[in-house]
Amino acid sequence: MVNTQSFRLIERLENIPFVNVDGQNIVYWEEIQLVFPGVIYVKNGNDIVTKMRGPQENLIEPYRIEHCPDVVLEVVLSPTSTPNPVFEGTVLHKLDGLHDQGDVTQRIAQEVWELAKQMNDRLILIQSKTEAILTQNYELLEYTIPRLFIVLPEESTSWDPKTMLRT
């Protein structure tokens, strides 16, 4: 079994063999360039993997990088480099698919946003009505003053309807 270092460019995953030189596992830069023409550097997450330097900080030739076990390194190409046509066509096809999905996703997101706004408005209304009911219930329990008064008219005249209809 050959010991390899994994490299990725978008969705393309390649394994390049590494060698042990002076007790250190390395991947030759030429090997990376053969697999990924136009490579300018590789990254491990957000960190750039630099080419190895000698004791006086000069680049060791042939250029090489240190092997990173159990890590997939990301390949970054030069903006002017052109990948092979099959790979470029695959990327463009995937980007077109993402664009179409983006329109659908945006429409769905807008509908979800509107529904969430309606639900929030209804929640606010329910909360205010609940608070009003609780306040009213509290006031009814706390204040035992009668709430219904019937005001009867004061008798001001001596008008008697029974006598009016008697003849």
Phi, psi and chi 1 to 4 in degrees:
 res  aa     phi    psi   chi1   chi2   chi3   chi4
   1 MET       -  131.6 -179.6  172.7  133.5      -
   2 VAL   -87.0  134.6  177.6      -      -      -
   3 ASN   -77.6  130.4  -66.2  -34.5      -      -
   4 THR  -132.0  161.0   60.5      -      -      -
   5 GLN  -113.9  133.5  173.1   68.8   58.7      -
   6 SER   -89.8  137.4  -62.3      -      -      -
   7 PHE  -130.0  146.1  -67.5   87.4      -      -
   8 ARG  -132.8  138.5  177.1  178.2   30.5 -128.7
   9 LEU  -127.5  106.1  176.4   63.6      -      -
  10 ILE    57.8 -104.4  -55.4  174.1      -      -
  11 GLU  -107.2   -1.9  -70.8 -174.5    0.4      -
  12 ARG   -83.9  121.4  179.1  179.9  165.4 -158.2
  13 LEU  -115.0  126.3 -175.5   67.0      -      -
  14 GLU  -129.3  146.6  -61.2  -72.8  -15.9      -
  15 ASN  -110.8  124.6  -67.9  -40.9      -      -
  16 ILE  -114.9  132.4  -61.2  175.3      -      -
  17 PRO   -67.2  146.6   14.4  -19.2      -      -
  18 PHE  -113.9  159.9   66.2   84.4      -      -
  19 VAL  -125.8  160.7  -66.4      -      -      -
  20 ASN  -102.7  117.3 -171.5  -53.9      -      -
  21 VAL  -122.9  121.3  176.3      -      -      -
  22 ASP    53.5   40.2  -62.3  -31.4      -      -
  23 GLY    78.6    9.5      -      -      -      -
  24 GLN  -124.4  131.4 -165.0  168.6   23.0      -
  25 ASN   -81.3  128.0  -66.4  -30.8      -      -
  26 ILE  -136.0  158.3   60.8  166.0      -      -
  27 VAL  -119.6  124.8 -179.9      -      -      -
  28 TYR   -71.2  137.6  -74.1  110.7      -      -
  29 TRP   -62.3  -35.2 -168.7 -106.0      -      -
  30 GLU   -60.3  -37.3  -69.7  175.1   -3.5      -
  31 GLU   -64.2  -40.7  -61.6  -69.3  -32.0      -
  32 ILE   -65.4  -41.5  -59.4  169.9      -      -
  33 GLN   -66.0  -31.5  -72.6  177.3  -40.2      -
  34 LEU   -66.5  -40.0  -74.0  173.3      -      -
  35 VAL   -80.4  -38.6  177.4      -      -      -
  36 PHE  -123.5   83.6  -59.9  102.5      -      -
  37 PRO   -62.4  138.0  -14.8   23.4      -      -
  38 GLY    89.2    9.2      -      -      -      -
  39 VAL   -67.0  135.4   61.8      -      -      -
  40 ILE  -109.8  -30.1   52.1  173.7      -      -
  41 TYR  -164.5  170.3   61.9   91.2      -      -
  42 VAL  -124.6  154.2  -66.1      -      -      -
  43 LYS  -126.4  148.2  -66.7  175.4   22.6  174.1
  44 ASN  -115.2   93.7 -178.4    1.5      -      -
  45 GLY    71.1 -120.5      -      -      -      -
  46 ASN   -96.1   -3.9  -69.7  -28.9      -      -
  47 ASP   -95.7  135.2  -59.7  -32.8      -      -
  48 ILE   -81.2  133.5  -65.0  174.6      -      -
  49 VAL   -88.8  112.6  179.3      -      -      -
  50 THR   -86.5  157.6   59.0      -      -      -
  51 LYS   -69.2  149.6  -64.8  175.6 -174.7  167.7
  52 MET   -72.8  145.8  -65.8  178.9   70.4      -
  53 ARG  -119.7  155.0  -64.0 -176.1  175.9  -88.9
  54 GLY   -84.3 -173.0      -      -      -      -
  55 PRO   -63.9  -22.3    8.6  -13.1      -      -
  56 GLN  -106.1   24.7  -61.0 -177.6  -15.9      -
  57 GLU    64.0   20.2  -65.3  -59.7  -40.5      -
  58 ASN   -96.0  150.1   54.4  -19.0      -      -
  59 LEU   -65.2  135.7  -70.0  173.5      -      -
  60 ILE   -80.9  131.1  -59.6  173.0      -      -
  61 GLU  -105.6  143.0  -69.1 -168.4   16.9      -
  62 PRO   -64.3  149.2   22.0  -27.3      -      -
  63 TYR   -59.3  147.0  -61.5  135.5      -      -
  64 ARG  -156.1  159.3   59.0 -168.5   78.7  177.9
  65 ILE  -124.5  159.1   62.3  169.2      -      -
  66 GLU   -77.4  140.8 -169.1  173.4  -15.9      -
  67 HIS   -68.9  135.0  169.0 -105.2      -      -
  68 CYS  -112.8  101.5  -60.1      -      -      -
  69 PRO   -66.2  142.1   18.2  -24.2      -      -
  70 ASP    57.9   31.7  -58.2  -37.1      -      -
  71 VAL  -131.8  141.1  172.7      -      -      -
  72 VAL   -99.6  117.2  177.5      -      -      -
  73 LEU   -87.4  139.4  -60.5  175.2      -      -
  74 GLU   -89.3  131.8  -62.7  -72.4  -27.5      -
  75 VAL   -94.1  133.3  174.4      -      -      -
  76 VAL  -115.0  123.1  178.3      -      -      -
  77 LEU   -93.9  158.4  -62.8  178.6      -      -
  78 SER   -66.9  143.0  167.2      -      -      -
  79 PRO   -61.0  -24.7  -14.8   21.5      -      -
  80 THR   -90.2  -10.3   58.9      -      -      -
  81 SER   -75.8  147.9   68.3      -      -      -
  82 THR  -118.3  121.0   55.4      -      -      -
  83 PRO   -68.7  173.5   -1.3    6.2      -      -
  84 ASN   -63.9  153.1   62.5   31.5      -      -
  85 PRO   -60.0  -36.1  -15.6   22.4      -      -
  86 VAL   -64.0  -45.2  173.3      -      -      -
  87 PHE   -64.6  -43.3  179.4   69.4      -      -
  88 GLU   -62.7  -41.1 -170.3  173.5  -58.5      -
  89 GLY   -63.2  -39.6      -      -      -      -
  90 THR   -63.4  -43.4  -56.6      -      -      -
  91 VAL   -64.0  -45.9  169.4      -      -      -
  92 LEU   -63.0  -39.3  -71.0  175.9      -      -
  93 HIS   -62.7  -44.4  176.8   68.7      -      -
  94 LYS   -65.1  -38.6  -69.1 -163.7  179.9  -76.3
  95 LEU   -65.9  -39.5  -72.1  175.1      -      -
  96 ASP   -62.2  -42.5  -73.0  -18.3      -      -
  97 GLY   -61.3  -40.5      -      -      -      -
  98 LEU   -65.9  -36.8  -73.7  175.5      -      -
  99 HIS   -63.2  -45.6  177.6   69.8      -      -
 100 ASP   -62.3  -43.1  -66.0  -18.1      -      -
 101 GLN   -66.2  -31.3  -71.4  177.4   -5.7      -
 102 GLY   -62.8  -41.0      -      -      -      -
 103 ASP   -63.3  -45.6  -68.1  -18.6      -      -
 104 VAL   -64.3  -44.4  171.8      -      -      -
 105 THR   -62.3  -40.7  -55.5      -      -      -
 106 GLN   -64.6  -40.9 -172.8  175.1    8.1      -
 107 ARG   -64.8  -43.7 -172.4  168.2   22.7   89.6
 108 ILE   -63.4  -41.7  -69.3  171.0      -      -
 109 ALA   -62.3  -39.1      -      -      -      -
 110 GLN   -63.8  -43.1 -177.2   65.1   30.4      -
 111 GLU   -64.6  -41.9  -69.6  174.4    9.5      -
 112 VAL   -62.6  -41.4  167.7      -      -      -
 113 TRP   -60.5  -45.2  173.1 -101.7      -      -
 114 GLU   -64.6  -43.0  -70.2  171.7    5.0      -
 115 LEU   -63.9  -39.5  -72.0  172.4      -      -
 116 ALA   -64.4  -38.8      -      -      -      -
 117 LYS   -65.2  -43.1 -170.3  171.2 -171.5  -76.1
 118 GLN   -62.2  -43.5  -71.2  175.4    2.7      -
 119 MET   -63.2  -39.6  -73.1  175.7   46.2      -
 120 ASN   -64.5  -42.6 -169.3   32.5      -      -
 121 ASP   -61.7  -43.2  -67.8  -16.4      -      -
 122 ARG   -64.8  -39.0  -70.9  177.3 -177.6  166.4
 123 LEU   -62.5  -42.9  178.4   64.1      -      -
 124 ILE   -62.2  -43.0  -69.0  170.7      -      -
 125 LEU   -62.6  -45.3 -179.7   65.1      -      -
 126 ILE   -63.0  -41.4  -70.5  170.4      -      -
 127 GLN   -63.3  -42.6  -75.2  175.7  -21.2      -
 128 SER   -67.4  -39.2   65.1      -      -      -
 129 LYS   -66.6  -40.4  -73.2 -175.2  177.2 -175.6
 130 THR   -62.2  -42.6  -56.9      -      -      -
 131 GLU   -63.7  -40.4 -172.2  175.1  -41.9      -
 132 ALA   -64.1  -42.3      -      -      -      -
 133 ILE   -64.3  -42.9  -69.3  170.4      -      -
 134 LEU   -63.7  -41.6  -72.7  173.3      -      -
 135 THR   -63.5  -45.1  -56.4      -      -      -
 136 GLN   -63.2  -42.6 -174.4  179.9   26.9      -
 137 ASN   -61.6  -43.0 -168.2   22.1      -      -
 138 TYR   -62.9  -44.7  171.5   75.4      -      -
 139 GLU   -64.9  -38.6  -72.2  175.6   -6.4      -
 140 LEU   -65.5  -35.9  -73.9  171.9      -      -
 141 LEU   -76.8  -34.7  -69.7  173.3      -      -
 142 GLU   -79.8  -42.7  -76.4  -66.2  -46.6      -
 143 TYR  -102.8  112.3  -55.9  113.4      -      -
 144 THR   -95.3   20.0   56.4      -      -      -
 145 ILE   -71.7  137.4  -57.6  170.0      -      -
 146 PRO   -61.6  143.7   -8.9   12.8      -      -
 147 ARG  -103.0  -13.7  -55.8 -101.1 -174.7  -59.9
 148 LEU  -117.9  119.2 -179.7   61.2      -      -
 149 PHE  -117.1  134.2  -66.5   98.4      -      -
 150 ILE  -111.2  120.7  -60.1  174.5      -      -
 151 VAL   -99.8  118.8  179.0      -      -      -
 152 LEU   -95.0  144.0  -62.5  173.1      -      -
 153 PRO   -70.7  147.2   21.1  -27.2      -      -
 154 GLU   -79.9  140.7 -172.7  176.2  -46.2      -
 155 GLU   -78.6  112.2 -164.6  170.5  -38.2      -
 156 SER  -108.0  -22.7   60.1      -      -      -
 157 THR  -120.9  164.3   62.0      -      -      -
 158 SER  -101.9   30.7   59.0      -      -      -
 159 TRP   -71.9  127.3 -179.7   70.5      -      -
 160 ASP  -123.0  116.6 -174.4   12.7      -      -
 161 PRO   -66.7  -25.2    1.7   -2.9      -      -
 162 LYS   -66.5  -39.0  -67.6 -179.9 -160.3  172.3
 163 THR   -73.3  -25.7   59.6      -      -      -
 164 MET   -70.9  -32.3  -68.9  -70.5  -76.6      -
 165 LEU   -90.6   -8.7  -65.6  176.7      -      -
 166 ARG   -82.9  135.3 -128.6 -169.0  -64.7  171.9
 167 THR  -119.8      -   44.0      -      -      -
